[in-house]
């Protein structure tokens, strides 16, 4: 018998609304169902569902970030909440609030509307500008970013651009692939992150090894002197050189750990791309804690929040059983970002925060209160994050950030943000 009176407060993961019958698992879909899957079951869908519910997910994992790319309304729930759901239930899923209910007449949150054009900042209620840039991995996402008035393309995940024949990508491949993204994004500035290999992002052309892509291990820039990655980096740089006269481009070096490492690769890249800004992606605690000096050397800095949190919490972001340890509401996390902001001082508006963290419910206002003004997020999040920006002031955000940083526990932070305190149990794994 189908249960009724379902009203679950899950964690919103991808905005949008879906209505459909619940289906367990990824296979044998009925027409446009809402699918229920486990965090360790996420893979490719043969046909796209109407919405997705993920049980015990690792929200900062590469797999889940790939799920974001589908653009499906998605909510994360616990095993206890999943026990309330049964196959065949007719449900409404609201990916912007995290609500799952069988009350199909519930009115979801409205999407942001404005006459703002692509390339423009979003203004806070007191006129303070905020840059909502887009992280993309394919031309369709770049077109969506343009349509949703992204400030710029803050991050192109170039490792997801793969030849159809699974062969090692060459200059011709990247010239075509990069151009397609640039044309889709035009006239926005496009930042290409150079190849960033990590767990769950190993392409077919790269031979596997025990340390490849593991954390910590050989990933990101650590592979650039090792073939065949070295030849692929050369191909990417040659392709960017050929496009630099037609588009506004920037280059980003991933997974740096210290200043000397950035300086070494900067000197090599500048010889190939003398006119392009070259940024540092700060994803490890060591280089983020040295961000003041790094900012003096780098053309720009992007903080990779996903890997940074993994390092801070000593918890593999790709393991669902560790997901409670990567706590986006822990006050120590915000105190860390406050320390980084204070080190960056007058350059803070040039520091870009990338990753899932700014997209987590309630977090953007705290980051704004700490002084951050540039974010690179999934394109579809831009209208929803813009709602937060236009509805608040600098003073309100600063007060909120002060309260959060003074808190002692996650539960206190959730109370300050007005969020359910049972959504993120800190040590129940």
TORGU-691970 format. One record per residue (C-alpha): x, y, z. Coordinates in Angstrom, 3 decimals. Layout:
BEGIN
X->X; Y->Y; Z->Z;
...
! end
This chain:
BEGIN
X->0.000; Y->0.000; Z->0.000;
X->1.271; Y->3.433; Z->-0.932;
X->1.957; Y->5.681; Z->2.062;
X->0.633; Y->9.234; Z->2.203;
X->1.372; Y->12.536; Z->3.940;
X->4.966; Y->12.604; Z->2.788;
X->6.790; Y->15.849; Z->3.598;
X->10.564; Y->15.386; Z->3.687;
X->13.070; Y->18.202; Z->4.208;
X->16.071; Y->16.963; Z->2.261;
X->19.168; Y->18.836; Z->1.153;
X->18.695; Y->20.744; Z->-2.113;
X->21.360; Y->19.855; Z->-4.665;
X->20.142; Y->21.011; Z->-8.076;
X->17.343; Y->23.577; Z->-8.523;
X->14.095; Y->22.972; Z->-10.335;
X->10.811; Y->21.173; Z->-9.771;
X->9.806; Y->17.658; Z->-10.803;
X->6.559; Y->15.745; Z->-10.454;
X->6.381; Y->12.018; Z->-11.127;
X->6.095; Y->8.501; Z->-9.801;
X->8.945; Y->7.220; Z->-7.659;
X->11.157; Y->4.561; Z->-9.238;
X->13.937; Y->2.745; Z->-7.380;
X->17.190; Y->2.482; Z->-9.308;
X->18.575; Y->3.797; Z->-12.571;
X->17.307; Y->1.069; Z->-14.928;
X->13.916; Y->0.189; Z->-16.430;
X->12.454; Y->3.666; Z->-16.090;
X->8.814; Y->4.377; Z->-16.623;
X->8.127; Y->7.617; Z->-18.457;
X->9.831; Y->10.542; Z->-16.699;
X->9.939; Y->9.155; Z->-13.155;
X->11.539; Y->10.569; Z->-10.060;
X->14.341; Y->8.090; Z->-9.441;
X->15.689; Y->7.036; Z->-6.044;
X->19.334; Y->5.952; Z->-6.062;
X->22.119; Y->5.424; Z->-3.531;
X->25.221; Y->7.569; Z->-3.496;
X->27.393; Y->4.634; Z->-4.575;
X->25.021; Y->3.725; Z->-7.429;
X->25.345; Y->6.922; Z->-9.450;
X->26.255; Y->6.281; Z->-13.082;
X->25.019; Y->7.295; Z->-16.506;
X->21.287; Y->7.379; Z->-17.186;
X->20.079; Y->5.732; Z->-20.377;
X->17.132; Y->8.139; Z->-20.375;
X->16.823; Y->11.251; Z->-18.240;
X->14.280; Y->11.159; Z->-15.392;
X->12.119; Y->14.041; Z->-14.247;
X->14.026; Y->14.366; Z->-10.969;
X->16.559; Y->12.582; Z->-8.811;
X->16.669; Y->11.649; Z->-5.117;
X->20.058; Y->10.455; Z->-3.871;
X->20.399; Y->8.577; Z->-0.582;
X->23.561; Y->9.071; Z->1.488;
X->25.358; Y->10.921; Z->-1.290;
X->28.858; Y->12.401; Z->-1.249;
X->27.832; Y->15.883; Z->-2.459;
X->31.387; Y->17.104; Z->-3.143;
X->32.437; Y->14.002; Z->-5.110;
X->33.391; Y->14.031; Z->-8.780;
X->30.534; Y->11.618; Z->-9.458;
X->27.908; Y->13.889; Z->-7.931;
X->29.326; Y->16.951; Z->-9.679;
X->28.862; Y->15.009; Z->-12.908;
X->25.249; Y->14.453; Z->-11.894;
X->24.830; Y->18.227; Z->-11.631;
X->25.715; Y->18.446; Z->-15.297;
X->22.473; Y->16.630; Z->-16.188;
X->20.455; Y->19.630; Z->-15.081;
X->17.853; Y->17.507; Z->-13.289;
X->16.140; Y->18.689; Z->-10.074;
X->17.979; Y->16.770; Z->-7.353;
X->17.551; Y->16.363; Z->-3.599;
X->19.789; Y->14.478; Z->-1.155;
X->18.233; Y->12.519; Z->1.717;
X->19.249; Y->10.102; Z->4.489;
X->18.498; Y->6.389; Z->4.781;
X->15.939; Y->7.189; Z->7.483;
X->14.120; Y->9.563; Z->5.135;
X->14.334; Y->7.061; Z->2.269;
X->12.507; Y->4.496; Z->4.425;
X->9.409; Y->6.722; Z->4.186;
X->9.274; Y->6.389; Z->0.405;
X->7.751; Y->3.559; Z->-1.613;
X->7.886; Y->2.560; Z->-5.257;
X->5.130; Y->4.163; Z->-7.308;
X->4.418; Y->7.141; Z->-5.053;
X->3.394; Y->10.301; Z->-6.900;
X->5.748; Y->12.974; Z->-5.597;
X->6.680; Y->16.605; Z->-6.043;
X->10.404; Y->17.289; Z->-5.703;
X->11.664; Y->20.855; Z->-5.262;
X->15.404; Y->20.977; Z->-5.889;
X->15.727; Y->24.583; Z->-4.745;
X->14.321; Y->24.009; Z->-1.241;
X->15.041; Y->20.293; Z->-0.782;
X->11.392; Y->19.482; Z->-0.152;
X->9.876; Y->16.133; Z->-1.229;
X->6.121; Y->15.843; Z->-0.785;
X->3.059; Y->14.023; Z->-2.066;
X->1.122; Y->17.306; Z->-1.922;
X->1.291; Y->18.028; Z->-5.621;
X->-0.285; Y->21.468; Z->-5.354;
X->2.656; Y->22.923; Z->-3.391;
X->3.942; Y->26.083; Z->-5.068;
X->7.737; Y->25.936; Z->-5.526;
X->10.084; Y->28.875; Z->-5.180;
X->10.038; Y->31.195; Z->-8.191;
X->13.028; Y->31.419; Z->-10.496;
X->14.880; Y->34.713; Z->-10.600;
X->13.961; Y->37.042; Z->-13.451;
X->15.699; Y->40.233; Z->-14.499;
X->16.778; Y->42.205; Z->-17.531;
X->20.429; Y->41.770; Z->-16.601;
X->22.657; Y->40.866; Z->-19.550;
X->25.471; Y->38.309; Z->-19.727;
X->28.753; Y->39.828; Z->-18.606;
X->27.141; Y->41.957; Z->-15.886;
X->27.409; Y->41.626; Z->-12.123;
X->24.394; Y->40.971; Z->-9.898;
X->23.743; Y->43.835; Z->-7.488;
X->22.973; Y->43.343; Z->-3.822;
X->20.071; Y->45.321; Z->-2.344;
X->22.504; Y->48.111; Z->-1.426;
X->24.175; Y->48.148; Z->-4.855;
X->27.207; Y->45.996; Z->-4.018;
X->28.258; Y->44.032; Z->-7.180;
X->28.647; Y->40.244; Z->-7.095;
X->30.085; Y->38.213; Z->-9.979;
X->28.253; Y->34.945; Z->-10.650;
X->30.403; Y->33.086; Z->-13.173;
X->29.759; Y->29.623; Z->-14.616;
X->31.723; Y->26.384; Z->-14.423;
X->31.151; Y->24.337; Z->-17.587;
X->32.351; Y->21.177; Z->-19.269;
X->30.660; Y->21.358; Z->-22.669;
X->29.331; Y->23.921; Z->-25.183;
X->25.690; Y->23.445; Z->-24.148;
X->26.579; Y->24.547; Z->-20.612;
X->28.404; Y->27.590; Z->-21.993;
X->25.300; Y->28.549; Z->-23.993;
X->23.175; Y->28.143; Z->-20.882;
X->25.596; Y->30.345; Z->-18.916;
X->25.230; Y->33.034; Z->-21.556;
X->21.441; Y->32.757; Z->-21.527;
X->21.313; Y->32.960; Z->-17.717;
X->23.467; Y->36.104; Z->-17.655;
X->26.668; Y->34.695; Z->-16.196;
X->29.338; Y->37.291; Z->-15.533;
X->31.945; Y->35.122; Z->-17.291;
X->32.938; Y->31.491; Z->-17.775;
X->34.931; Y->31.104; Z->-14.584;
X->36.069; Y->27.543; Z->-15.223;
X->36.095; Y->25.151; Z->-18.186;
X->36.727; Y->21.594; Z->-16.971;
X->38.857; Y->20.624; Z->-19.950;
X->39.413; Y->17.047; Z->-18.737;
X->35.843; Y->16.225; Z->-19.749;
X->36.470; Y->17.111; Z->-23.387;
X->37.242; Y->13.692; Z->-24.897;
X->37.708; Y->12.440; Z->-28.484;
X->34.971; Y->10.065; Z->-29.622;
X->37.545; Y->7.378; Z->-30.444;
X->39.077; Y->7.475; Z->-26.917;
X->42.480; Y->8.287; Z->-28.401;
X->44.913; Y->10.780; Z->-26.895;
X->43.537; Y->14.254; Z->-27.738;
X->45.738; Y->16.302; Z->-30.066;
X->45.973; Y->19.958; Z->-31.078;
X->43.324; Y->19.637; Z->-33.788;
X->40.858; Y->18.137; Z->-31.322;
X->41.358; Y->20.891; Z->-28.747;
X->41.236; Y->23.664; Z->-31.331;
X->37.793; Y->22.484; Z->-32.381;
X->36.531; Y->21.698; Z->-28.860;
X->37.827; Y->24.926; Z->-27.307;
X->36.498; Y->27.031; Z->-30.172;
X->33.035; Y->25.537; Z->-29.828;
X->32.940; Y->26.480; Z->-26.140;
X->34.267; Y->29.979; Z->-26.815;
X->31.704; Y->30.589; Z->-29.542;
X->28.906; Y->29.364; Z->-27.280;
X->30.096; Y->31.695; Z->-24.512;
X->30.925; Y->34.740; Z->-26.643;
X->31.392; Y->37.566; Z->-25.748;
X->32.168; Y->36.365; Z->-22.208;
X->35.711; Y->35.899; Z->-20.931;
X->36.480; Y->32.160; Z->-20.813;
X->38.877; Y->30.621; Z->-18.286;
X->40.230; Y->27.241; Z->-19.344;
X->41.502; Y->25.061; Z->-16.538;
X->44.287; Y->22.914; Z->-17.943;
X->43.866; Y->19.155; Z->-17.740;
X->42.971; Y->18.153; Z->-14.170;
X->43.128; Y->14.407; Z->-13.673;
X->41.778; Y->13.041; Z->-10.400;
X->39.782; Y->10.102; Z->-9.056;
X->36.723; Y->9.343; Z->-11.204;
X->38.127; Y->11.597; Z->-13.939;
X->40.588; Y->9.188; Z->-15.556;
X->40.097; Y->9.219; Z->-19.350;
X->40.352; Y->6.059; Z->-21.468;
X->43.621; Y->7.231; Z->-23.025;
X->45.482; Y->7.454; Z->-19.702;
X->47.026; Y->4.207; Z->-18.361;
X->45.991; Y->3.460; Z->-14.774;
X->48.409; Y->3.185; Z->-11.859;
X->48.014; Y->2.790; Z->-8.101;
X->48.691; Y->6.453; Z->-7.335;
X->47.098; Y->8.008; Z->-10.418;
X->44.238; Y->10.305; Z->-9.555;
X->44.120; Y->9.194; Z->-5.943;
X->44.011; Y->11.704; Z->-3.137;
X->46.670; Y->12.406; Z->-2.197;
X->48.573; Y->11.184; Z->-5.226;
X->49.390; Y->12.034; Z->-8.818;
X->46.727; Y->14.466; Z->-9.937;
X->46.376; Y->17.882; Z->-11.501;
X->49.622; Y->19.683; Z->-12.273;
X->51.655; Y->16.838; Z->-10.720;
X->51.121; Y->14.860; Z->-13.940;
X->52.217; Y->17.554; Z->-16.369;
X->55.783; Y->16.260; Z->-16.741;
X->54.657; Y->12.664; Z->-17.291;
X->53.629; Y->11.286; Z->-20.681;
X->51.087; Y->11.058; Z->-22.159;
X->49.717; Y->13.912; Z->-20.018;
X->52.634; Y->16.135; Z->-21.010;
X->51.749; Y->15.800; Z->-24.696;
X->48.103; Y->16.600; Z->-23.938;
X->49.078; Y->19.755; Z->-22.028;
X->51.223; Y->20.792; Z->-24.980;
X->48.219; Y->20.279; Z->-27.259;
X->45.984; Y->22.363; Z->-24.994;
X->48.475; Y->25.232; Z->-24.863;
X->48.942; Y->25.199; Z->-28.647;
X->45.184; Y->25.226; Z->-29.155;
X->44.749; Y->28.176; Z->-26.781;
X->47.520; Y->30.071; Z->-28.543;
X->45.652; Y->29.679; Z->-31.809;
X->42.393; Y->30.989; Z->-30.320;
X->43.756; Y->33.843; Z->-28.228;
X->43.410; Y->36.421; Z->-30.992;
X->39.705; Y->35.614; Z->-31.492;
X->38.449; Y->35.337; Z->-27.900;
X->39.075; Y->36.715; Z->-24.408;
X->40.827; Y->33.817; Z->-22.670;
X->42.484; Y->33.005; Z->-19.371;
X->44.350; Y->29.874; Z->-18.237;
X->44.168; Y->28.171; Z->-14.854;
X->46.735; Y->25.739; Z->-13.374;
X->45.082; Y->23.111; Z->-11.135;
X->46.041; Y->21.519; Z->-7.819;
X->49.009; Y->23.616; Z->-6.744;
X->50.574; Y->23.178; Z->-3.316;
X->53.167; Y->25.957; Z->-3.035;
X->54.285; Y->29.220; Z->-4.577;
X->57.410; Y->27.849; Z->-6.275;
X->55.284; Y->25.331; Z->-8.117;
X->53.114; Y->28.064; Z->-9.580;
X->56.133; Y->30.176; Z->-10.555;
X->57.727; Y->27.197; Z->-12.329;
X->54.675; Y->26.424; Z->-14.467;
X->53.890; Y->30.104; Z->-14.987;
X->57.274; Y->30.678; Z->-16.630;
X->56.773; Y->27.738; Z->-18.998;
X->53.207; Y->28.664; Z->-19.934;
X->53.975; Y->32.354; Z->-20.461;
X->56.546; Y->31.374; Z->-23.113;
X->53.758; Y->29.632; Z->-25.012;
X->50.983; Y->32.103; Z->-24.213;
X->52.679; Y->35.458; Z->-23.602;
X->49.510; Y->37.544; Z->-23.708;
X->47.130; Y->35.447; Z->-21.619;
X->46.485; Y->35.817; Z->-17.868;
X->47.568; Y->32.663; Z->-16.028;
X->45.868; Y->31.893; Z->-12.750;
X->46.555; Y->29.595; Z->-9.826;
X->43.926; Y->27.153; Z->-8.628;
X->44.368; Y->26.956; Z->-4.872;
X->42.880; Y->23.645; Z->-3.729;
X->45.238; Y->22.558; Z->-0.961;
X->45.434; Y->24.030; Z->2.561;
X->49.152; Y->24.734; Z->2.127;
X->48.795; Y->27.137; Z->-0.779;
X->45.504; Y->28.648; Z->0.401;
X->47.171; Y->29.580; Z->3.685;
X->49.830; Y->31.368; Z->1.611;
X->47.268; Y->33.120; Z->-0.571;
X->48.564; Y->36.607; Z->0.190;
X->51.929; Y->35.840; Z->-1.426;
X->50.304; Y->33.769; Z->-4.148;
X->48.068; Y->36.674; Z->-5.123;
X->51.165; Y->38.876; Z->-5.505;
X->52.590; Y->36.420; Z->-8.065;
X->49.503; Y->35.114; Z->-9.869;
X->47.456; Y->36.967; Z->-12.462;
X->44.383; Y->35.694; Z->-10.617;
X->43.471; Y->33.018; Z->-8.067;
X->40.611; Y->30.523; Z->-8.004;
X->39.999; Y->28.616; Z->-4.778;
X->38.773; Y->25.064; Z->-5.437;
X->36.452; Y->24.520; Z->-2.484;
X->35.790; Y->20.807; Z->-3.121;
X->39.396; Y->19.631; Z->-2.882;
X->40.171; Y->22.225; Z->-0.230;
X->37.468; Y->20.809; Z->2.044;
X->38.781; Y->17.309; Z->1.391;
X->42.201; Y->18.403; Z->2.626;
X->40.846; Y->20.321; Z->5.603;
X->38.655; Y->17.466; Z->6.809;
X->41.024; Y->14.626; Z->5.836;
X->38.058; Y->12.868; Z->4.189;
X->37.985; Y->11.536; Z->0.629;
X->35.278; Y->13.529; Z->-1.144;
X->34.466; Y->10.571; Z->-3.413;
X->33.571; Y->8.124; Z->-0.619;
X->29.873; Y->8.270; Z->0.330;
X->30.554; Y->6.727; Z->3.746;
X->32.659; Y->9.797; Z->4.642;
X->30.226; Y->12.436; Z->3.430;
X->29.223; Y->13.592; Z->6.928;
X->32.812; Y->14.625; Z->7.564;
X->32.802; Y->17.062; Z->4.633;
X->30.476; Y->19.349; Z->6.545;
X->29.551; Y->22.545; Z->4.643;
X->28.120; Y->24.099; Z->7.805;
X->30.983; Y->23.503; Z->10.235;
X->31.923; Y->26.856; Z->11.814;
X->35.627; Y->26.013; Z->11.549;
X->35.251; Y->25.998; Z->7.749;
X->33.976; Y->29.571; Z->7.757;
X->36.642; Y->30.658; Z->10.213;
X->39.178; Y->29.266; Z->7.741;
X->37.630; Y->31.254; Z->4.890;
X->37.622; Y->34.334; Z->7.120;
X->41.363; Y->33.894; Z->7.667;
X->41.894; Y->33.580; Z->3.909;
X->39.813; Y->36.701; Z->3.285;
X->41.847; Y->38.696; Z->5.799;
X->45.086; Y->37.592; Z->4.106;
X->43.757; Y->38.600; Z->0.688;
X->42.842; Y->42.076; Z->1.994;
X->42.260; Y->44.545; Z->-0.857;
X->42.604; Y->41.821; Z->-3.511;
X->39.685; Y->39.756; Z->-2.228;
X->37.345; Y->40.855; Z->-5.027;
X->39.753; Y->39.156; Z->-7.451;
X->39.631; Y->35.806; Z->-5.639;
X->37.165; Y->33.414; Z->-7.269;
X->35.503; Y->30.656; Z->-5.239;
X->34.777; Y->27.526; Z->-7.301;
X->32.945; Y->24.310; Z->-6.512;
X->29.811; Y->23.076; Z->-4.827;
X->30.137; Y->25.018; Z->-1.559;
X->28.622; Y->28.367; Z->-2.711;
X->25.677; Y->26.398; Z->-4.145;
X->24.814; Y->24.760; Z->-0.802;
X->21.663; Y->26.216; Z->0.752;
X->22.382; Y->29.198; Z->2.995;
X->26.145; Y->29.290; Z->2.397;
X->26.409; Y->32.043; Z->-0.226;
X->25.200; Y->34.766; Z->2.158;
X->27.891; Y->33.776; Z->4.680;
X->30.615; Y->33.902; Z->2.026;
X->29.349; Y->37.307; Z->0.925;
X->29.551; Y->38.418; Z->4.534;
X->33.198; Y->37.342; Z->4.642;
X->33.874; Y->39.596; Z->1.663;
X->33.956; Y->37.211; Z->-1.301;
X->32.429; Y->38.655; Z->-4.444;
X->33.293; Y->36.275; Z->-7.313;
X->31.986; Y->32.728; Z->-7.629;
X->32.074; Y->30.076; Z->-10.338;
X->29.086; Y->27.743; Z->-10.108;
X->27.037; Y->25.449; Z->-12.302;
X->25.231; Y->27.666; Z->-14.816;
X->21.756; Y->26.556; Z->-13.776;
X->22.394; Y->27.786; Z->-10.223;
X->22.948; Y->31.382; Z->-11.298;
X->19.278; Y->32.497; Z->-11.202;
X->18.773; Y->30.959; Z->-7.756;
X->21.963; Y->32.385; Z->-6.288;
X->21.005; Y->35.744; Z->-7.781;
X->17.887; Y->35.635; Z->-5.591;
X->20.112; Y->35.539; Z->-2.513;
X->22.272; Y->38.373; Z->-3.804;
X->19.486; Y->40.818; Z->-4.664;
X->17.536; Y->40.144; Z->-1.469;
X->20.275; Y->41.044; Z->0.988;
X->22.728; Y->43.785; Z->1.890;
X->26.385; Y->43.809; Z->2.746;
X->25.632; Y->44.700; Z->6.366;
X->23.167; Y->41.814; Z->6.738;
X->25.650; Y->39.332; Z->5.292;
X->28.491; Y->40.610; Z->7.459;
X->26.376; Y->40.181; Z->10.599;
X->25.430; Y->36.661; Z->9.518;
X->29.077; Y->35.752; Z->8.852;
X->30.096; Y->37.125; Z->12.251;
X->27.494; Y->34.962; Z->13.986;
X->28.445; Y->31.840; Z->12.019;
X->32.168; Y->32.270; Z->12.691;
X->31.452; Y->32.690; Z->16.400;
X->29.434; Y->29.466; Z->16.572;
X->30.827; Y->26.306; Z->18.164;
X->28.934; Y->23.556; Z->16.346;
X->27.250; Y->22.723; Z->13.071;
X->23.891; Y->22.652; Z->14.833;
X->24.356; Y->26.252; Z->15.939;
X->25.202; Y->27.310; Z->12.379;
X->22.096; Y->25.586; Z->11.022;
X->19.975; Y->27.409; Z->13.610;
X->21.557; Y->30.746; Z->12.652;
X->20.796; Y->30.065; Z->8.971;
X->17.255; Y->28.928; Z->9.746;
X->17.819; Y->25.432; Z->8.328;
X->16.669; Y->22.047; Z->9.707;
X->19.128; Y->20.954; Z->12.388;
X->18.652; Y->17.238; Z->11.678;
X->19.748; Y->17.519; Z->8.056;
X->23.478; Y->17.171; Z->8.706;
X->24.078; Y->14.917; Z->11.725;
X->27.798; Y->15.402; Z->12.342;
X->28.906; Y->11.901; Z->13.308;
X->26.218; Y->9.502; Z->12.124;
X->27.864; Y->7.415; Z->9.422;
! end
